[in-house]
Structures are given as C-alpha cells and as structure tokens.
Amino acid sequence: MSDSGFNGNRKHDLLQRVQKQRLKYIAILPSLITLINGICGFAAICFASEGGRTFEKFDIPYFAVSGYLIFIAMIADMLDGRVARMSHSTSSFGGQLDSLCDIVSFGVAPAFLIFKVLHFKLLDLVNPPMFFTGFLQRFIWIAAAVYLVCSAIRLARFNVENEEDETAHMDFIGLPTPAAAGVLASLVVYYEDLRLRLGHDNTFFIVCEQIIIYLLPFVTIGIAVLMISRVSFPHVFNYYLKGRKPLTNLVWALVIIALIIWFLEMALVVCFCGFALVGYLRWVYQWSKGLGKDKEVEPPVMNVTNESENE
C-alpha cells in the first residue's frame, strides 16, 4: 500500500473516532444557571411582545418587566462561570452553552425590546406624515438589526480570541454584550418608571420622554458599534474587587450598592451608560496621547471554559 493510501486510511479512522465521541458528563448546577439566563432572555422577548400594556398583577408595564428580566439574566450570567470554577467543573460545553444563551438574552431580547418600544412610542410621539412613516419604521428595524448582528459578532469574536489564562483578564476589547444590553434595558426601565411616577402631563416627564425616545435608536447603533470595536473597557471586578485591595474600595462598593438599591432605575442608567461612556472616553484620551497609534491592541486573554463576558 502506498504512503498516500496509508495516510488516507489513518485520517479516515481518526475521523470516525472523533465522530463517535459523545458528551457523557456535564456540570449540572452551572448549566442550570446558564439556562436560567436563556429562559429570562426568552421571557423578556415574550413580555416585550405585549407592547404598551401593563402587567396588572404588579402594576408594571410589560416593557419594564422585559428590561428587569434582562438584568436577571445578567445576574445568572455572572454566576454560572463562578459556580463552575468554585466546583472545579468548567468545560467547553459550559462555554458554548453560555454563548448560546447570551445571544438570546443580550442580543435578541434587547434588540426586540428596543424595536417594540420605538415602534410603539416613536411613531406616536413623532406622528409623521404618511410618506415618512415607512422610512421611520425601516430606520427602527435597521437600528435593532444592527445591534443584533453586532452582538452576534461580538460573542463569536470573544469565543475565538479566548485563551486558557485568566491572569491577564483585566480588560475587554469591545463593549461586552451584557453591558450593551444593560445600557438599552436601563433606559427603557427608567423611562417606564418616570411615566408611572410622574404621569403623561408632567413637564419633566415630557422632556425626558422626548430625549430618551428620540436618542434611543442612535444610542442603539452607537452601542452596537462599540461592541465590535477595539476599544478597551476595564474589567471592573478584577480591577477593583479581586484580590487584596485598599479599604476604600470596600467603602465605595458599599456606597454604590446602597445607591443602586435606593435609586434603582436611575442608578442602573448611570452605571451602564457611565461604563460605556467612560470606557470610550478613556480610549479616546489614550489614542490622543499616542498610546493607540504605536501598536495594535491585542485581544484579551481570558478563560474559554464556562466563561462569561461580564465576569
């Protein structure tokens, strides 16, 4: 038998062995937490589809419920990787499952929520002439579609560029998808909270409504571009909380937690929008000083097994 025939048989046998491999064991608890993430994302889509109605049992608008579910998915996304590492049960299966749930909770759900909010609120607010209505509807659809596409690209790039070394995991290259979803969900939740507390006739609400609704499609596109950019965003947990830190870090953490609990909706807007804006302004400052011109930004070094973007 020739060498080429022998090598061909070896490749065929190897391919058969690979195809016969089956996933026999998985980590149950981290996988369940990851699936909670995906379920919350699906529920957020379902509630957003109800439009401008109110969830009568809790007297909360469906749009706000959808936003809160995205935040619950975010908490589950932070926990699954931690639990997997604490139980020494990280796996490639967990990492793949996490990405699939992330695209639902932080890609499809925010995009659909923004589409429904803008379609319901913007058309009513602008009340455009007939010839302009079609253009406005297409623009709303494009903004949501751009966000969805960029979130999918962001997650795919995150998976490809990961390496099994968490020691240098201090920055994200591109805005993480949970943070991007948090920006959009926080704006929707804050808008609905203002509407409930102040009413439609309040002057402050009217001004805030026009600012939020008119800017929301542009914010959506801007956030989408930041996700696929090479702008560096700090890993807040590793920078300020992981390892031994000064006592002042603990004090600031407690103050921030208290403010979030006390001023929930406004605090969410400040935290997520501030994170995106400060990260971008930091990159602009570094670039203006020449730090971004001399060398290409390297991809982040992170753990691929059961890792989440916002951990």
N, C-alpha and C positions, 0 to 999 in steps of 0.2 A: 504493500500500500504506500502511496506517495505521501510526502510530508504534508502537502496541502489537504489530502483526504483525511489524514490522521488528525490534523488541527481542526478540520471541519467537524469531525465526529466528537472531538472534545468540547467544542463550542456548543454543539447540539445537546450533549449530555449535561453540560453546565446550565444551559437554558432550561432544560427540563427540570433540573433540581431546583432552580430558582422559582419556576412556575409552580412547583409542588409545595413550596413553603406556605404555611398558613399561620395566621396570627392566633396563638394559643392562649396567651395570658395578657391581660390588661390591668391597669390600676383603676379599681372601681371608683374610689372616692374622688380623686382628681377628675376623672372622666365625667362623673355625675355633676360636679360643679361646673365643668366646661359646658355640659349640655344645658344646665340652668341658664348659662349665658345665652345660648342659642334660642332656648324657649322664650326668654324675656325679649329677645330681638323679634321673634315671630309675633309675640303678643303685642309688642309695640306697633308692628305693622297693622295688626288687626284693629287696635284701638284708633290708630291714625285714620284708618279707612272709614270710621264713623263720622268724620267731618267735624262740623262745629257743634255737635250735640254735647250734652253734659251727662256724666256718669252720676245718675240721680242718687245712688246709694251713698256716695261720699260727697256729692255736690262738687265734683271736679270735672272740668272739661276733658273730653277724650284726648285732645291734643296734649294737654298737660300730663295725663296718665301715660301716654306714649313716651313722652320725654322722661318721666320718672322711671319707666321700665328700662330705658336705655342706660340710665345711671345704675340701676340694679344689675344689669348685665355687666356693667363696668366693674362693679364690686366682685362679681363672680369671676370675671376675667383676671382680676388681681389675685384672687385666692387660689385658683386651680394650680398654677405653677408653684406657688409657695407650699401648698399642701403636698404636691408631688415631690418636691425636694426634701421636705421635712420627713416624709415617709420613704425616701430613697426609692421612688417608683417612677422616675422620669422615663419617658420613652418617646420614640419617633411617632408612635400612634397618637400620644397625647398632644404633641406639637402640631400634627396635621389636623386633628380634631379641633384644636383651639383656633387655627386659622379659618377653618370652615365655619365655625360658629361666629368668629369675629366679622366675617364678611356679611353675615346676616344682621348682627346686632349693631355694628358700627359702619356698615356700608349700605345695605339695602334699607334698613329701618330708618336711619336719619334722612336718606335721600327721599324715601317715600313720605316721611313726615313733612319735610320741607315742601315737597311738591303739593301735598294736600293743603298745608297751611297757606301757601302762596296762592294756590288756585282758589281757595275759599275766601281769603282775606284781601289779596291784592286786587283781584278783579272787582270786588265790591268797593274797595277803597278808591281805586282809580276811576272806576266806571267809564272805561274807554269807549270811544265810538266804535261802531260795528267793524269798520275796516281795520282797526288797530287791535281788536280783541284776539284775532288769530295769531298775530305776531307776539303779543304778550303771553299767550298760552304756550307757544313754542319756546319762548325765552325761558319760561318757568321750567318746562320739561328739560331743556338743554342744561340749565343750571343743576338740576337734580341728577341728570345723567352724567354730567362731568364729574360730580362728586363721587358717584358710584364707581365709575371707571377708574378714577384716581385712587380710591380706597382699595380696589382690587389690585392695581399695580403696586401700591404701597405694601400690601401684605405679601404679594409674590416676591417683591424685591427683598423684603425683610427675611423671608424664609431662605432665599438663595444666598444672601450675604452673611448669614449667621455662621458662627464657628463655635466650637465647644470650649469656650473660655470666657467666663463671666468677669474676670479680673479687670478688664478694660471697659466694662459696660457702664460708662459714665455719661454718654451722650447718645441721642437718637439722631440719625441722619434722615431728615424729613419729619414732619409733624406726625406723631403716632396716630393711628386711626381712632383709638378710644378718646384721645384728646380732641381730635377733629369733631367726632360725634358729640362730645361734651359741649363744644362751642355752640353747635346748632341746637342741641336739646335744651341747653340752659337759656338761650334766647327765647325759645318757644315757651318754656315753663315760666320765665319771668314775665313775658307778655300776657299769658293767660292769668297769672296771679294778679297782675295790675288790673286787668279787666274785671276780675271778680271783686277786688277790694275797693276800687275807685268808681267803677261804673263807666258806661259809654259816654256820659256827658261831662265827665271831669276833664278840665283843660289839660292837666298834666298827662293824663292817660292819652288824650287825643294827640298830643305832641309826641309822646313815646311810641304810640302806635304807628304814626307816620314814619318816624325814624327807623324803627325796627323792621316794619314790613317793606319799606322801600329799599333798605340796605340789605335785607336778608338774601336775595338772590346773588348779589355781588359778594357778600361775605361767604356764601356757599362756594362760589367759584374760587375765591381767594384761598379759602381753607383747602380746597381740593388741590390747588397748585402747590401749596406748602407741603402737602403730604408727599408729593413725588419730587420735591425739590431736594437739593443737597444742603439745605440749611440745617445747622446743628442745633438741637434742642436738648437742654440738660435733663439728665435722669434725676428727678427731684429726690426720690427715695435714697439712691446711692450717694448723692451729693450731701444731703443734709441729715439723714436719719441712720444710715447703715454704719455700723462700727462705732467706735468711741468718738463722741462729738462734744463740743462745749455745752455747758448747762443752758446757755442762752438759746440753743437750738430747741431744747425741750420746752422752754418758756414760749418761744414763738410758735411751736407746733400746737401747744395747748390754746394759745390765743386764737390761732387760725381755726382750730376745730370749734371753739366756742362761738366765733363769728359765723361760721358756716351753719351751726345749729340754730343760732338766734336769727340770722338774716339769710335763710336758706336759699331762696331763689336769687336774690341779688348777689350773694356770696358765690354761688355757682357761676354766674356770669363773670364776675370779677376774676375768679380763679382760672377758668378755662380760657376766656378771652385774653386775660393778662398773660397766661403761659404762652399762648400762641404769639401775641404781640411782642412780648419781651424777648422771646427766643428769636424772632425775626429781626428786631432792632439790634440785638446783640450781634447777630451775624452781619448786619449792615455796618455796624461800628467796626467789627474786626476786619471786614473787607475794605472799608475806607482807610484803615490803618495799614493795609498791605498784607495782612495775615492770610487773606484768601486768594491773593494773586500769585504767591510764590510757589505754592504747592497745591496739588489736588486733594480735596478732602477724602480721607479714607473711609470705607464703610465701617459701621460699628461692629464691635466684636461682642457677640452675645451667645447665649446658650440656646441650641435649637430644640432641646428636649423639654416638652411641656412648658415652653417659654411663652410669655405673653408680652405684647408690645409695651404695655404700661406698667411692667413690673420693675 
